[in-house]
């Protein structure tokens, strides 16, 4: 049964608290800056601002014909910009959003896309400065956001009607692939760790398990008509970095904890034969990589 999300519980917005209200308003420009690569028009930013400051829902009917990646209040923004950090509160909000007849599949799809892009790919880059980064730096644990967005069933599907009920669309939770291990190794190659790097999504158990669930039976080098074979050297370089990452020099950090968890997974879990053998060959010193820590 579809629901409505025209209004939500706005008691979490403590606008009668002058200090809270002021802090929220003063923080909006930084949120707007972070979103500038994702939401590039006033048409998309105004509903987000209204939600961030007041808990106000968009004019869903007025925006219903806008099929664009620059859409307004997607699922990621709904959860990130909500004042609560409570998993139960956010999960209830997520379910209300996904099951609302006002929401388009694009609102959910774009939300997942921007969440994964910002919390994996963008965070792994070797930034030199912290104040010039145009992507969401979330102020709540992004593993919490992952847990709320993905739930416990990575194969879950959600049905969406178009506005005039002329057809139905099926949304499936995103999948990842083996190439993501290159992004993981890129995070290990960052020389100057800034605060922005500390929240790399794959360091947490559930996102890493999601990656494994997606790739464990994936014959990556055979798919795409064998074209992925050309990426063997990239995967080899990634595995080389993972095996040779100096945890003693690094110390007790999020990267050390991550690489130990990933090594255990590569050692003890089942993968397709070609990838497993590649890992064994790296460990045995049979694969050498030139300039392994350079991009």
N, C-alpha and C positions, 0 to 999 in steps of 0.2 A: 504494500500500500504506500503510494507516494504521499509525502508530507509537504508542508510549506515552511519556508525559511524567510518569510517577509520580515519577521522580527525574532530576535533572540533575547536571552536573559542579559540585560545590560547592567546588572548589579555589580559585575566585576569592574566596571568603569567607575572609579571613585571620584567623579568630577566635582562632588561637593567638598572633597578634600583639596584645598587650594594648592598645597605643595605637590600632590599627586598630579593634579590637572596641569600645573605649570610645567612640571618635569615632562609630562607627556607632550605638551605643545613644543617645548624646547627641543625635544628629541626628534620631532617629525622631520626637520630638514635633513638629518643624517639618514633617516629611513628613505626619504625621497632620493637622496644621492645613491644609496645602495641599489635602489631599484631602477636606476637610470638606464641600464642596459636591457632591462626586461620590460619596463612599462614606460614608453617614451612619449606619451601624449597626455595632455590634461584630462582627456576623456577617460583614460584608464586610471590616472592618479587620484582624481577627485573622489571617486567612491572608496578608494583605499584609505585616503586621509580621513574621510568621514567615519569609516569603520574604526580606524586606529584611535581616533580622538573621542568618538561617541558611541561606538558599537552599532552604528547605523548600517542597515543592509542596503545594498545597491537598488536602484530602480531596475529590477530584473526585466520587467516588460519593456522598458525603454531601450534596453541594451540587447534585446534578444536576437536581433538580426546581425549582431557584430561578431562574425566568425573570424577571429584574428588571434594570433599568439600574444598580441598586446592587450588581451582581455583584462578585465578589471580585477575583481576579488576572487582569485583562484584558490584552490584548496590549501596550498602551502601558505599563502598569505593569511588566510582565515585562521589557521592554527598558530602560526608564528606570531602574528600581531595581536592575538587575543591576550588579555592581561594575565590569564591564569597559566600556571605551570602544572596543574593537576591533571594526571593522565586520564582519570575518569571523566573530568569535565571536558577535556579536549576530545576524547573518544566519542562522547555523546554528541558533541558539536560536529565532528567528522561524519558520524552516521546520519545526523539530521541533514547535513549539506548534501551528501551523496544520494540520499533518498528524497530530496526535495524536487518537486516538479519544475521549480523555477531554474534549477541548475542545468546547464548543458554539459555534455560529456567533455567538451573542450575546456570547461572550467576545471575539471578534475585532471584531464590529460596535461594541460599546461602547468598545473600545480606540481604534479609529479616530475615533469620535465625540468622545471626551474629549481625544484628542491634538489634533485640529484645532480644537476649541473653545478649549482652553487656550492654544495656541500661535499662534492668529490673532485670534479675537474678543476674548478676555480681555486679551491683551497690547496691543491697540490702544487700550484705554480710557484716559481721562485721569486716572489715579490721582494722589492728592495725597500718599499715604504708601506706604511700601514694606512695612511689617511687618503690614499688615492685609489681605493679599490671599489669598483662599481658592481658589487654583488652582495647579496644578503649575508651579513655576519650576525647570526641569530643570537639572541640574548637568553635563550633557553636551550637545554641540552638537545643537540640535533639527533641523538639516538632516541630521545623521547619522541621527537617529531616523526622519526622513522617508524617507531613502534606504533604510534597512533595512526599514521597514514597507511602502513602496510598491514597492520593487524597480524594475525597468526597464520593465515592461509595465503601463501604467495601465489596460489593459482585461482584466487577469488575472482569472480566476474560480477559486473554491475550493469544493469540494464537501464538505458536512458531513452525516453521518448523525445522526439522533436516537439517543438512548441505546438504544432497543429495535430500531433498524434498521427502523422502520416506514415512514419516508420520508426523502428526501434534500432538503437545502437548498443553494442555490447563493449563495455570497457574491461580490459584485462590489466591486472597490475603489471608494471614494467618488468622487463627482464634485462639482465646484463649479459656480458659474455667474457671470454677469456682475455680479451685485450685490456680489460680493466686492471689486470695485474701490472700492466705497464704504467698506469696512473698511480697505482700503489707504490711502485718502485720509484716513480718520480717524486713522490712525497719524501721518500727516504733519501733522495738526492738533494733535497733543499739544503743549501749551505747555511743560510741565515734564517733560523726559525723565528718567525714573528708571532705575536699573539693570534693572528688570523689562521696560522697553520695548526694551532693546537686542537682544532675541532674537526679534523679530517674524519669523515664519516666511517670509513672502513676500519678504523681502530677499534670500533665497538663490536661486541659479539654478534648481535642480531644482524646488522648490515653485512658482516663478513659471512655469516651463515647463509644469508640471502644470495650472495655472490656464489658461494659453493653450490647451493641448490640449483642455481642457473647453469653452472658450467660442468658439474661432475660427470654428466653423461654426454657432454657436447663435444663432438669430434670437430673441433674448431678449424683444423687445417684442411679438412675435407669439404666443408660447406662452402657456399658461394662459388660452386663449380671449381673448387680447388684453388681459387685466387688467394685465399687467406694463407696459402703456403708461403707467399712472399713475405709474410710477417713473422716467420720463424725466428729471424735474427733479433727482432724486437722483443719477442717473448723470452728468448735466451738471455738477452741483456737484462731484462727485468728479473729473471730468476737468479742471474749472477749477482745482481745488487742485493737481492733478498738474502742470498746465502752468505755474502761477504760483508754485509752491513756490520760495522764495528760497534757492538752493543756495549763493550767495556768503555770505549771512548765516549759513546753517547751517554752512558749512565742510566739511571732509573728515570726514564721519560716515557711519554706516550708512544714514541716511535719504537723504543726498545720493547715495550710490552706488546705492541702490535706485531713486530717482526717475529718475536718468539711464538706468538699465537699462530701466525701464518706458516712458519716453518713446521710447527707441529701438525698443522692441517695438511701441508704438502707431504710430510713424512708418513702420516698415519691414515689419511683418507684415500678413498678410491677416486681416481681420475681416468680419463681415456689414456690408452697405452702410450701414444706419442708424447703427450705432455708429461706423463709420469716419468718416462724414460729421460726426457730432457732435464727434468729436475735431478734425477739420479746422476746423469752425466755431468751436470754442473757441480754437484757435490763431490764427485770423483775427480774433478779437475780435468775432465775430458773436453770441456768447452771453455775456450778463452775468449774474452771480449776486449776489444780495443777501446780505450778511454771509457770505461764503464760508467763513470759518474758524470759524464758530459751528456747533454741532450743531443 
